[in-house]
């Protein structure tokens, strides 16, 4: 059976040169288990890539070391006449067979080396291999009519929830501005130290999970206990300091137990990042997408991820990390929110207001990001009024300094300091 399908596919490619180009991204020598057919395919591939047409005589001369090559080529050329199968059907059959063989070899390889490597090495290797199986099959040119169909489907979907096409932030004013966080987007959240950027980004992940969008937080700076304590404080309205100390009243304990019953069921995960390496981060995200159906990833924060390569500056390393996160968002069709530190130069700006140039080791960060959002509290710097003369007490400005698809602007939120919590302004 396998020989017949391999021979039939070669016949399709010989007799219909256009099929080679139509399905080029799906074609590969690994589809052919029979050595003779693999050699013939490689010869056809080389000829077509060089702009040549199939030439039976030239093929016989170039492949003359193969026994009975004339007979084999003649069979390949004529077998197409006996079958009505489509080229794509042949490719799909052979590709599925190759995948099964790949998975079988992968499992056998792991079993053979199970005692020779660390278990984490096996897990990372298998996750990467599984993700690679289908990679590269979705590319290629798409006709305009297909683009139009996809656009209409998206418009129809958005019409069912006017104004919100992505993952909700949990803040009405921000959702009206952004339309929700979009899949494949990299969102950079920046802010000076103690400005509340972690609390803001954590709220985004928590609110997304509350709406049923599985989210994961990679925390390089805080422990899971600290993050959960912040979530409990925000949810219950109990001062986080009392939660940490445990100095709670009976009524507050009842409130916490009620909140726990709600929070424990939401699809929010915390990874305390046992390793700071970029490889660890990328592999873990892929793992969680496969096993947990993750839609939103939060990384706290960008400059704590390491990707040390000899001869590269720290700015170059951070640039590679930012670009890798953007590529990952696109590859997995997820939203990635990454926090970024600001340089001390922000304090020299007018009103200490952050700008894109203040992103620490900015380089590629600004270019890779689809949106750059700054958390800015004028009150922190002693400014009691904003540019419009409004009181800044208990207020935070969320500045959209870059928005590839949403534009730039800003929205104000209420800041509750003792809860480290953001709310809509009333």
C-alpha positions, 0 to 999 in steps of 0.5 A: 500500500505504501509503495503504491501511494508513494508511486502515485504521488510521484506520478502526480508531481511528474504529470502535474508540475503545478501541484508541486508548487501548490503543495510545496510546503507540505512536501518533504523527502520524509514522506517517502519510506522507499529509498528509490522513490525518495531519490526520485522525489529529491531529483524532481525537487531539485529540477523544479527548484531550478526552474526545469521541467521533468525530463525522463531521459535526464532523470534516467541518466542522473539516476542510472545507479538505481537498478531498473530505473527506466522501468521504475520511472515509466511506472511512476509516470503511468500510475496516475492514469489508474487512480482518481485520488487527488494529490492532497489525498496522497500527501495527507496519507503519507504525512500522517504515516510519517507522523506516526513513525515520528512519534513511535521513534520519539517514544522509543528514543526516550525509553532507550535514554530514560536513565541517561538524561535528567527527566526535565531534559526529556520533557523539554525535548518531547514538548518541543518535538510535539510542537514541531510536528505540525509547524510549517503546514499552515503557511503559503499564499491565500487567495483574496476570497479566503481572506475576505471570508475570514474577515467577514467571519471575524466581523460577524463574531465581533458583532455578537459582542459589540466593541469587545473582540478580544480578552477582556481586561476587566476595566470597561474604559480600557476595553472600550479603548482596546476592544480587548487583548487580541491573540498573537499580540505582545503587550508591554506594561511599563512603570517605575518602581512601586508604581503598581505595574505588577498589580495592574498586570496581575489584575489583567490576568485575574480578570481574564481568568474570571471570564473563562480565559485560561491564564498563567503568570510567570513570576520571577520576583514574587512567590506564588503566596505573595501573588495569591495574597494580593488577589485575596486582598483585592477580591475581599477588600481586606488590607494585604498587610493583615493577610500577611500577618494573619491578624484577622477578625472572625468576620474577615476569616469568613470573607476569605473562606467565601472568596477562596470558594470562588477563586480556587475554581478559576483557570489561573495558574502561577509558575514561580520560574525555577529557571530564569532562562528564556528556553525554560519560559518558552517551553513552559508556555508551550506546555501550558498551552497544550495541557491547560489551554492557556490564552493569556500569559503574563511575564513579571518581568522582562529584564529578569529573563536570561538569555546569556550569549557570549559577546552580546550586550544586555540590551541585545539579550533583552531584544532577543527575549522580546522578539521571542515572546512576540514570535511565541504569541503569534505561533501559539495564537495567544496574548502575551503581557510582559512587564518591563522596568523603566530607566531612572531617566523617567524622573527627568521627564516633565512631570516624571511622565514615562515615555517609550525611550524610558523602557530599560534596554528598550532596543527591540522591546518597542519594535516587537510590542503591539502595544506599550502601556505605562502605569503612571501615578502623578500623586507618587511624585507629589503632583496633586493635579493633572494637566487638566487641573483634576485632583490626582489623589487615588488616581492612576493614568494608564497611558497607551504610548504605542498601539499598533492596532488601537492607537495611542491615548490614556485612561484613568483608573482609581488606585486603592493603595492599601489593597494595591488594587485598580478600579474603574473611576466612578 
